[in-house]
Amino acid sequence: MDEVMKKKLHKLDESLRLAAGSSAVDSLCEETAALSTSRKKKKKRKKKKIQQEVGSQESEQQDKEDTAGTSVEESISSVQPLTLENPNISRRWHQTSHRWRPKLEKLANIDASRTHRLAGLTLVIDSEFLIANGSDGTQVFLGLRDDGTEVAVKRMIRFNYQVLKNEEEFLRLPELDSPTIVRYVDFAEDDNFGYLVLQLCEYTLEEYIQDHLPDDSAERTLVLKKLVKEVLCSLEVLHNQQSRVVHRDIKPQNVLI
């Protein structure tokens, strides 16, 4: 074989080799591209699936929140206001008085909406619980302290209750602490009235003499002597050197038994 033919065959061989290599490379590139495309598609599908799952979860979460919100709203709407005090609750009451027992029993159990509350004291401003009227404009009501003590509550309008304040000052004097003097309990005031809280008594001397003296003459005499002695003992306490109180209005209506 001459040299020319060898060269041509050699070139042909190289050309065939290059063609085969290029085809393999192209094939490899195509496979790589296809694999890449497949992976991208898988990633897209996976991403889409994740987005769908996230969206579904968010939707479920929103539904839960909406449901919870509705539940809370329904719960709130069903809440009833708290009652701080049972209006029908029975108040403490240490029973002492016989005359005023029926009214005090009613006061101890009356609806709270009808009561007038002062510091540590319950009363009802109503004629049913009014037990006396004073000539100076005072009114006396039955009352119950929070510890159950029965009391009489003298009420006077504020612009004219200096007399009530004076009485309070005198009754608080230690020199007047005596069984023959009506016991001072407390003093309170609101926007319109002053309230002097005193020991609750059964009768005035006038009421007692008219309706409650014994029928027997001898027994009646003994009771009257005892009453006179107690009144004189009261005056002795008022007029002693320490207190020096001048009552100036001693009369059967102002003497309490």
Sequence and secondary structure as in RCSB ss.txt:
>XXXX:A:sequence
MDEVMKKKLHKLDESLRLAAGSSAVDSLCEETAALSTSRKKKKKRKKKKIQQEVGSQESEQQDKEDTAGTSVEES
ISSVQPLTLENPNISRRWHQTSHRWRPKLEKLANIDASRTHRLAGLTLVIDSEFLIANGSDGTQVFLGLRDDGTE
VAVKRMIRFNYQVLKNEEEFLRLPELDSPTIVRYVDFAEDDNFGYLVLQLCEYTLEEYIQDHLPDDSAERTLVLK
KLVKEVLCSLEVLHNQQSRVVHRDIKPQNVLI
>XXXX:A:secstr
  HHHHHHHHHHHHHHHHHHHHHHHHHHHHHHHHHHHHHHHHHHHHHHHHHHHHHHHHHHHHHHHHHHHHHHHHH
HHT     SS TT         STTHHHHHHHHHS GGG EEETTEEE  SGGGEEEE TTS EEEEEEETT  E
EEEEEEEGGG HHHHHHHHHHT GGG STTS  EEEEEE SSEEEEEEE  S BHHHHHHH S SSHHHHHHHHH
HHHHHHHHHHHHHTSTTT        GGG B 
